[in-house]
Amino acid sequence: MVLYVKLWCPWCVEAIEYLDRRGYCYELRDVLADAAAYARMREISRQPLTPTMEVGGKVLADFDTGQLELFLAREGIEP
């Protein structure tokens, strides 16, 4: 599970807190500090907005925690 973020983005901070509180393991990639991560995020999501999550070939882009919760449940992704 990879979470692409901009560290100042409030939705990104909420996503990080949501995942941490529930015990999810993920790789955090700051797209402002890592040009390759930004390019990868744009490639998989076809857009520049964060947060964006990539897991098991599935992508959730530009989401809030409600959408994240639904995505994780729908895809059967557990901590």
C-alpha positions in Angstrom: 0.0 0.0 0.0 1.4 3.3 -1.1 0.0 6.7 0.0 1.1 9.7 -2.1 0.7 13.0 -0.2 1.7 16.6 0.1 2.6 16.9 3.8 0.8 20.3 4.2 -2.5 19.0 2.7 -5.2 18.7 5.3 -6.8 15.7 3.6 -3.4 14.0 3.5 -2.9 14.6 7.2 -6.4 13.1 7.9 -5.6 10.0 5.7 -2.3 9.4 7.5 -4.0 9.7 10.9 -6.9 7.4 9.8 -4.5 4.7 8.6 -2.2 5.0 11.6 -5.1 4.9 14.1 -6.3 1.7 12.5 -2.9 0.0 12.3 -2.5 -0.1 8.5 1.1 -0.5 7.1 1.8 1.7 4.2 4.6 3.4 2.4 4.4 7.2 2.5 5.6 9.2 -0.5 5.8 13.0 -0.4 5.2 14.0 -4.0 6.6 17.5 -3.4 10.0 16.1 -2.1 10.2 13.2 -4.6 9.8 13.9 -8.3 9.6 10.2 -9.2 6.8 9.7 -6.7 4.9 12.6 -8.2 5.4 11.2 -11.7 4.2 7.8 -10.6 1.1 9.3 -8.9 0.3 11.2 -12.1 0.8 8.1 -14.1 -1.5 5.8 -12.1 -4.2 8.4 -11.2 -4.2 10.6 -14.3 -4.4 13.7 -12.0 -2.2 15.8 -9.7 -4.3 15.8 -6.5 -3.5 14.2 -3.2 -4.0 12.1 -1.3 -3.8 9.2 -3.7 -3.5 5.6 -2.7 -2.2 2.7 -4.7 -2.8 -0.9 -3.4 -2.9 -4.2 -5.2 -3.3 -2.5 -8.6 -6.2 -0.3 -7.4 -6.0 3.4 -7.1 -8.0 5.9 -5.1 -7.3 9.5 -5.9 -8.2 12.8 -4.3 -10.2 11.3 -1.5 -11.4 12.2 2.0 -11.5 9.7 4.9 -15.1 8.7 4.2 -14.1 7.7 0.7 -11.0 6.0 2.0 -13.1 3.9 4.5 -15.4 2.8 1.7 -12.5 1.9 -0.6 -10.8 -0.2 2.0 -14.0 -2.0 2.9 -15.0 -2.6 -0.7 -11.6 -3.9 -1.6 -11.4 -6.1 1.6 -8.2 -4.3 2.7 -7.5 -4.8 6.4 -4.6 -3.8 8.7 
